[in-house]
């Protein structure tokens, strides 16, 4: 889908600014999660996703969102939460010169949450998420576990991933 440059600029600005301080530790789910998911879905509709260039704050927001959606998947056992995390990671993978470590942590979270879902598990759509699926298909949890650190903390609302980005 083609959007004009003003639509692209507004989507980028919203992703970079929508998240309040302390978002990573806010209760899950929150209205911010829904608003951010809307913007992610809009961004994924742009013909050239590489045009969705985010500043560091926007990148951090998407990483926190992955952590929150993976946690929601732990709590609710829904594929859609893993899918939302994967959509966020797809946008992150489009960013130039990204630090690979946080992206691998995000992938490990999605992987962990996904494989806790009951079988049969839906597949991710490579046509919709080509960069994510390429990383997903080559990801080796055992090999990566030495460099990737996260834990699961029990909270009154349910389990929550705690990441060491």
DAZIBEL-V312172 format. One record per run of one state. SS is the DSSP state (H for helix, E for strand, - for the rest). FROM is the first residue (numbers start at 1). LEN is the number of residues. If there is no record, write none. Layout:
ss=<SS & SS>
from=<FROM & FROM>
len=<LEN & LEN>
//
This chain:
ss=<- & H & - & H & - & H & - & H & - & H & - & H & - & H & - & H & - & H & - & E & - & E & ->
from=<1 & 5 & 18 & 23 & 26 & 31 & 44 & 49 & 52 & 56 & 77 & 79 & 94 & 100 & 115 & 130 & 139 & 141 & 145 & 150 & 156 & 158 & 164>
len=<4 & 13 & 5 & 3 & 5 & 13 & 5 & 3 & 4 & 21 & 2 & 15 & 6 & 15 & 15 & 9 & 2 & 4 & 5 & 6 & 2 & 6 & 2>
//
